[in-house]
Amino acid sequence: MAPATVSSVVEQYRDTAHVPGVAVAVTRGDRVILARGFGHTADGQEVTATTVMAMASVSKSFTALAVVQLAEQGRLELDQPVQRYLPEFVTADPRGARITARQLLDQTSGLTDAGVSQFTRPQPESLRDSVADFRDAELTSPPGSQWAYYNPNYQIAARLVEVVSGQPFDEYLADHVFTPLAMNDSRSIGTDDDLPPTAHGHLKLLGHPIPAAEPTAFGAGSGGVLSTAEDMTSWLIMQNRSTPPGTTAVVSPESLKTMHSPSSSVSGDYALGWSVGRTPSGAPLVSHGGDLFTSTTCQALLPESGYGIAVMANTGLAYGDASAIGKRLVALIDGEPAAPASAQTVAVDGVLLGIALLALALGTIGFVRARRWATTHTIRRALIGVPLLLAPLVVLVLFPAIVRALYRGRDITWTQAFYLYPSFMILLIALSAATTLVGGARLVWKARLSEPGSRP
């Protein structure tokens, strides 16, 4: 696969989908096919092969590697209870004592947002704090019986690495992963507040990218790795069981096979920090995506051909641009046609924002006519109609809870909801403002006109 062909695929998608900045790494065997940046960062810098970007949940494969390294050294066993090595990990549910390291990594621990919310809880300041939050947690299923994607599983795993190794998690990754693999610009952070300027991303509205700060969330172990396209070439080469030139092996081929294989039927296609599937042509595919609210990532390995792909895009999870580019590169390798890129969100945004403007206009008219309405409607009509007008405000306030209900309890804050659905949230805010203004004005005028001696 020629570098120019890869670049053409990326550029075509970026232009059509309005993605400001993308970094791409493509390898085959122990060779680097391409490590390149496209476009610009949120603060206007050129994206290059050495631009530091957020890896989001791709970080889970780094945490899994750290745990597996310690298992290789005999310092822990994947199928022993975590409490054996991490006594501070205690849950209110006695079944928590049976959770193993493997169950944390393959997301079958039984822990979910129903026990400890990921985002609406006060965000921890350290891995120790994150583990301490589980003291009052209940499991939603017995360990090893159900699969549920849950970021804090990997925060517990990262704390396990700290306690067993005797090193802070970021130092452990630096000493045992990044330095041996010559990933010189890579590191791990604790919260999204620590993202460097180059790792900040964008929302898109009417197809136009808007720089935006990432909502604060704790991500050490589950999403805190920062890296570059150049550094990710070493990572991909190592994961495809080759040794990058000038680097040191960090794990055995046997352990890589363990990481790339589902542990049981319970975890489905999820392995240890990776997902296992097939390309459109049926070739084996090992991959994992990563989503922040202002940037996305993906990585993919094609074991039969020896290719590795990593993509980092500085637009958020509402658009899935890194994954979309990754799928197109997999299709290119696979010899299958890729779906054309589209900018459908422009039309959707236009409709929703148009309705928002209409709502504000009608709300203004309703406010101006509130006195006339009050003179022609009874108090009973007002008491019935005004609560209906407040319905959009109720939906707005309860929107995170509604999203949690629709997505089986997945935790989300109001700010994150706005980042995820910006045009819809603008519409909901506009509707709430307009109807609340009209309803309030009608009540006020009705009360005034009901006073003794008042004139209609």
KALIN-V256733 format. One line per field, one symbol per residue. burial: I if it has 16 or more other ideal C-beta (glycine too) atoms within 10 Angstrom, else O. A space follows every 10 residues. Layout:
burial->???
This chain:
burial->OOOOOIOOII OOIIOOIIII IIIIIIIIOI OIIIIIIIII IIOOOOIIIO IIIIIIIIII IIIIIIIIII IOOOOIOIOO IIIOIIOOII IOIOOIOIII IIIIIIIIII IIIIIIIIIO OOIIOIIOOI IOIIOOIIII IOIIOIIIOI IIIIIIIIII IIIIIOOIII OIIIOIIIOI IIIOOIIIII IIOOIOOIII IIIIIIOOIO IIOIIOIIII IIIIIIIIII IIIIIIIIII IIOIOOIOOI IOOOIIOIII OIIOOIIOOI IIIIIIOOIO OOIOIIIIII IIIIIIIIII IIIOIIIIII IIIIIIIIII IIIIIIIIII IIIIOOOIOO IOOOIIOOIO OIIOIIOOII OOIOOIIOOI IOIIOOOOOO OIOOOIOOIO OIIOOIOOII OOIIOOOOOI IIIIOIIIII IIIIIIIIII IIIIIIIIIO IIIOIIOOOO OOOOOO
